[in-house]
Amino acid sequence: MKKVLIAYTSRAGTTDKMANYLAEGVRMAGNETKVVKISSIKKETDLSGYDGYFFGCPTYHKDMTGGMKQFLFLAANANLTGKMGGAFGSHTHSGEAAPMIFDTMQHVFKMDVTELGPLNLTEAMMGTDEGTKACQQYGKALCDKF
């Protein structure tokens, strides 16, 4: 059994829902997961001991939140090279945050990211069964790489 950390921030609760549906997908694939808000991660050692990572953030004014930017600076010191990873986020109309996080995971942290790219859903879609299933499938897809 592998361990997956899902670290995220949420402004309106939608990205929070995504994180929990991702966790369901990880558990459906037979793995263990921990879901935490990035504000609870104080040092890079808090990121150790996991086989895979999902980082999530909503898009706010065509960008990721300031808290996510600070979190990514901390994560840069955690030696995530070669670890499995994926990024997710919700948005109302533009959706830049999840792709930016994904690119950071892939090109800066040198993580082994999922071939699906970032999971980027509108807030409206998260109110549907299709949105729920997309999150669960994304969680399972990362675990397929183990």
N, C-alpha and C positions, 0 to 999 in steps of 0.2 A: 504494500500500500504506500503510495506517494503522498506527500503533503504539499498543499497549494495554499498560498497566501493571497487573499483578495483585499487589497488596500485601496481605499477610495475616499472621495469627498463628494458631498451632495449639497445642493442649495435648496431645492424644492422637494426632495424626497424621491425623485425619479431614478437618479443614479444609485441611490440606496436600494431601491427595488431591483435594479439590474444586478447589483452585487449579490443579493440574496438568491436570485434566480440562477446566476452563474454558479453559486455554491451548490445549488441543487444538482446542476449538471455534473459538477465535479464528484459529488457523492454518488450520483447515478452510475458514474464510470468506476465506482469502487474505490475512490480515494478520499482522503481526509482533507478538510479545508478549514481555514480560519478567516473570518471576515472582520476587518477592522477599519475604522476611520483613520485617515493619514494623521490626524491630529494626535492620535495616541502613540504614534511611532516617534520616539525621541532621539534615537541614535541608530546608526547603521547596523549595529549588532542585533537590533530588534527584527531585522530582515533575514537573519541567518536561520538555517535549519529547514529550509523549504526547497522542494524540487521544482516548483513552478510558481509563477507570479502573474496576477492580473492587477493592473493599475487602472483606476477609473476616475473620471472627472467630467462634469458637465461643461458644455461650451458656454462661456459668459462673455459677452461683448467680443465675439469672434476670437476668443483666446481661452486658454485654460485658466483656472483660478490661481491667485497668488500663492495660496497654500500648496497647490499641486506643484508649482514651480519650485518652492522651497523643499518639498518632499523629494523631488527628483534630484536636487543637489545633494541631499542626504543619501539617497539611494545610489548615487554615483560612487560613493565610498564603500559600498557593501559587497563589491566583487561579485556581480551577478553574471559575469561572462559565462556563456554556455548554458545558463539556466533556461528553462522553458518559460515563455512569456506571451502575454496578450494584453491589449488595452481596450477599454470600453468607455462609453460616455453617452449622455443624452443631450438633446438640443431641441430648440424650437424651430430654427430655420437655417443655421449655417453649419454647425458641426465640426469645427476645427480642432477641438481639444483632443479627442481620441486619436486621430491620425498623428498629431504632434507627439503625443506620449508614445505611441507605437514606434514612430521613427526614432525617438530617443532610446527606447529599449533595444531596437535593432542595431542602430548605427553607433550610438555612444556607449551603451552598456554592453554591446556585443552579445545580446541574448539570442537564444534560438526561438524566434517568435513563430506563432501559428501562421500557416499559409493562408488563412482566411483574412488576414489583415485585421484592422481594428473593428470592433463591434460598435457601430455608431447608429443609434436609434433616436427617432423623434420622440418627444414626450407623449404625443398622441398614440404612437405605436405601442408604447409601454402599457397602455390601458387595454391591450388586446391579447388574446391567446397567442397570436402570431409573435408578438413581442416577447412574451414569456418563453415560448419555445425557442426563439432565436437565442436568448440568453442561455438557456439550458444546453442547447446544442453547441454553443461557443465554449461553455465550460467543459463539455465532454470532448470537444475537438482538441483542446490543449492536452488533455489526459491521454488521447490516442497517440501522442508523440512519446510518451514514456516507454 
